[in-house]
Structures are given as C-alpha cells and as structure tokens.
C-alpha cells in the first residue's frame, strides 16, 4: 500500500538554515496494516506523514501509495489523490471553531460531486459511529476535548479513505481519552483500512493492535 524508496527530505536546501528532516528512508506498509510510527519530537515523523499524504514532496527518492507515485504528482492531482485516498487526524484536530460539528465533518465532501442527501447520509453514518451525533449542531469551539477528538476522527473518515494518518493524536489528551482513541483505531482496523499513527506517547508502545512498528530518530530509521 505504501513504499518509501531511498527518501531524503531537506528543508531550505542550500540555505544557511538547511535542515535534513529525513535521510535515506526505506520501508513499506502492507494494505490493512496498523502501523506505529514512533520517535521523539523533531525526529521526522510528521514529515513522513506529509509525504504519504502528498502534502509535500521528497528532495530525493520516491514515495508510492496504492500504486501511485505521489512524489511526482502535480499539486492539483495531489489534492485529488488526498481527497480520494487519505483521511488525516491532526495533532490539534484543526477543526473550524465557528462551524458546527456537522459542518466540520462535511468539509472534505464539499469539492466532491455529492448530492445534499448523500452528504447527509455520509455525515450521519460517521457521526453515529463515533458517538458525536448528539452534538451535530453545536459549534466545535464549545466541545470537550473528547468530543473534538471524535469530530476530528469522523471528519477524517467521512470520505471512506483507504489510508488513515494520525499525527500525535493524543498529545493534548489525558490517559482516558488516549485509550478511547485506541478503541476507535480498533474499529477503523476492523474496516480493513491502513492506519499509520505517529506518536511518542508510551501508551501506544507494545500495544498488540499494531502490526508493525517503524522507529525514527534524527531523520533516520532505527
């Protein structure tokens, strides 16, 4: 499903503040795997996720996702690829605070050619699944941390993506909500999706839910 081939990512190349974020990274992820991407802050985890999602491109090397060389995609095609294949759960959720739960969840559907009825059906399905339908018409700025988490997960899955990426999803949550997140990951796994969770939260370490662990430190695989 995902393959990194000799990937190096350099920010501000040939500038005084040049930073090598990733160096000669090689790995693969099979379809349906649940992967733990672990390492300290600043190790390159978020950069790997951004390359998978075609939010950025490698300086050298190649990234292949579901048979598509996403490292070579022009920006407009990269956006289309993300919309069709990727669900992203951000560290701080990145919800639009002045919009309601329903409005936040349907944002990824807006560019698609869906009818109003289809949008309602897709949103209702994920709201029910992640137990947030009772907050449908509340602005997300008024939600608790756990409710924001469920809203963010529902938004990431409303397009039924093949791949779900989560970047430090429990960084701002207490232990109870972090364990709840793992419960939701189990549900996502049962749908056969490929999931990569980037974290340095020890709650995730040695958890049997993961089929593979990729450890990174200072931009290199450990």
N, C-alpha and C positions, 0 to 999 in steps of 0.2 A: 504493500500500500504506500509506503514512504521509504525513500532511499536517499541518503546523503553520500555523494561521491567526491572525496577529496575537497571538502568545502572549507574555504577560508573567507572570513568576513573582516574587512578592515574599514574602520570609520575614519574619515578625514585623511584619506591616503595621500602621502607625500606632503603633508602639512606638519607644522611643529607639534600639533596635538594629535598626531596619528595614533590610533588605538586598534590593536589586533584583538577583536572580540572572539573570533573562532579561528583555530589553526588546524588544517588537515583533518577535518572531521569525516569519519566514515561510519555509518550504521544503517540498519534497515528495520522497519517495523512491518509486521505482517497484518493483513486485514483482520480486524476483530480483536487485536491485542489491546490490553490496558497497560500503558507504559508509565513508569515513574521516571521523570527527568529530574535528577537530584544534583545539588551542588550549592555552595554558598552564594550569597548575594554578589552580583557582579561577575559570576563565573561564565555567563554566556547562554544561560537557559532561555531567557526571553528572546534573544537573538535567534536561537534555533526555532522557536515557535513562529516568529515573524517570517522566517524563511519558508517554513512549511505552508504558512497562510498566504505566501506571495505578497506580503506587506513590504518586504524588502528583497533585494537580490544579493547573491553571494559575490564577493570580489573575484574569487576563483572557485572552480568546481561546479558541481551540478546538483540540483535538487529535483527529484522526480516524485510526484504524488499521484497515485492512482493512474499510472501510465503517462501522465502529463509532465513535460519538462517545465515546471513552473518557474524555474530560474531564468527561462528565456522568454517568458510571456510579456508582451507589451502591457502597459498599465491597465488599459480598458479591458483586455481579455483576462488579466489577473483579477480584476474586480468581479467579473462574471464567474470566474472559477471559484472565488471565495463564496459567492452567493449560493452557488450550487452544491459545494462540497464541504465547506468549513463552518463549524459553529465555534465561536470564541467566547470564553468566560474570562473576563478581565479581573485583575487583582482588586481594583476598587469598583468593580461592577460596571462603571461607565454608563449608568442609567441617566436618562434625561430627567432631571429633578422636577421640572414643571409639567411633565406629561404623566398621564395615569399609567397604571400597571399595564392595562390593555394596549395603550398607545405605544409604550416602550416595546412590548413584545412583538407588535406587528411591524415595527420599523424595518426589519430585514425583508419583509414581504412587499413593501411598497414598490420597489423597482420591478418586481415580477408582474406577470400578466395574469393576476388573480382577480376573480370577482369579489365583491363585498362579502358574499356568502362564504366563499372559500376561505377568505381571510378570517372571518368569524369562526369557522369550523376549526381551522388550524390553531388559532389562538386559544379557543376554548379547550381543545384537546390537551395542549401543554399546560395551561393554567390548572386544569383538573389534575393532571398527572403529578404536578409539583406543588399542589395544595396551596395555590395562590388565587384561585378564582373568586374567593370571598373579598379580595382586595381589588378587584377588577377596576373600579372607578376611582380609586384613591391615587393621589399623586405620589410618586415614588419617594419624594423627599420626606414624606410622613411615615414611611415604613420602618420597621425594626431591621436590624442587621440580617436576621434570618429570612425575613420577608424579601429584602432586597436581593439576597442570595438566590432565593427561589425564582424571583422575577428574572434575574440575570441568566439562570440556567434555562428557564422557559424560553427566553428570547434566543439563546444560542441554539435551541433545538427546534424552533418553530418551523424552520425550513427543511427539517428532516435531513440534516447533513450526514455524510459518510464518516466524517472525522470531527471530533470534538477536542479542542485545545483549551486547557485551563492554566492560566498564568498566576501562580501563587494565590489560588482561590480562597485559602483560609488565612491569609496574612492578617486580615483585620477582624477575625472571628475568634470567639472563645472556643474552648475544647468541645463543648456540646454541639455547637453549630458546625465545627470542623468534622465531627463524627457524623453529623447529619449529612454533610456533603458527601462523605464516603458512601452513605446509604444510597444517595441519589446516583452516584457513579455506578453502583451495583445495578441499578435499574437501567442505566444507559448501556452498560455492558450486555445486559440480557437482550437488548435490541440488536446486538451484533455490530455496534459501531466501534470504530477505532478511536481510542481515547489516549491523549498524552497529557499528563499533569506535571507541571513544573513546580517544584516546591523545595524548601529546605525545612519544612515542618516535620519533626521527628515522629509525629503521629502517623505519618504515611509510611515510614520506613518499616520494612519487614512485614508489610500487610499482604496477606495471601491473595488479595484481589488483583494484584499486579502480575502480569505475565512476563514482564521484562523490566529491568532497571538499567537506565543509562545515566552514568555519573560523569559530571563535567566539572573541571576546576581550572580556572585561569585560561579558559578558552580551548582546553584540550580534554579529550576523553580520558578518564581514569581507567 
